[in-house]
């Protein structure tokens, strides 16, 4: 039995061509302290250093969640408008 292109499964991965926040210099990974042994980044609680606001009472900078920044067109949007690869930051000029 021969395999043709028509017989191959088709996968449609949404947003495949866009950069990942995890490889951006502004990404602040969150590792759940109760699951620190897994060393797995919790995507829903990871934040973006690029976007946030200052708490006027405490003076603390509160960063927005990365997934919100990637869904808001006024921030990074799904296209990753403010994305800067970590490799660009660490390479000497």
N, C-alpha and C positions, 0 to 999 in steps of 0.2 A: 504494500500500500504506500503510495507516494504522498508526500505532504506538499500542498500548494499554499500559496499565500492566502487563498480564500479559506483554507481550513485552519489557519493559525488563529489563536485567540487574540482578540483586540482589547488592549487595555487603554483606558482613557484616564490619565492622571491629571487632575485639575491643578492649575498653577505650576506645572512642572518646570517651566523655563525661568521662573523668578528666583532671585537669590534668597537663601535661608537666613533668618535672623541669627541663628546660632553661629554663623561665621562672620558676623558684623562686629566692628569695634565698639559699637554702642550697646551691644547685647549684654544684659546682666542676668546670668543664669541663676535659677533658683533650684537648690537641691533640698528636697523635703528632709528636715532634720530627723524625723522618725524613720526614714528609709535611707539614711546616709550611706549605709553599707552597700546599697545598690549602685551608687554613683550615677544615678540617672537624673537628667535634668527634667524638672517639672515644667513643661511648656506653658501651662495655664497660669502659672505664678511668676514666670520670668518677666523681666522688665526691660525697658529701653531707656538708655541714658540720654538719648537725644530729646525726648519729650517728657514733660512733667510740669510741676508747678511748685511754688514755694509756699509752705504753710506760714501764714503771717503771724500766727501765735508762737509757734515753736521755732520758726526759722528753718525747719527741716525741708529738704528738697524731696518731693514725692514723685517718683517716676511712674509713667503710665505702663500698663502691661503691654508687652510686645505684641500680643495677638490683637489687641485693640488698635495699636498703631498701624498694623498691617491691614486692617479693615476700614480705616478712616482715610478718606481721600484728602483731608486737610493735613494729615501727618505723613507717614511713609507710603501708605497705600500698598496694595498687593504687588505693585511694580517695584517696590523698594527704592523710592526716589532718593532717600538719604543714606542708602546702604554704602558702607565703606568696608571692604574686605580686611580682615585682620592681617593678612599677608602684606597689604599696602602699608600698614602702620608699622610693622616690625622690620621691614626692609630698610637698610640704610640708604641714604641718598647720596 
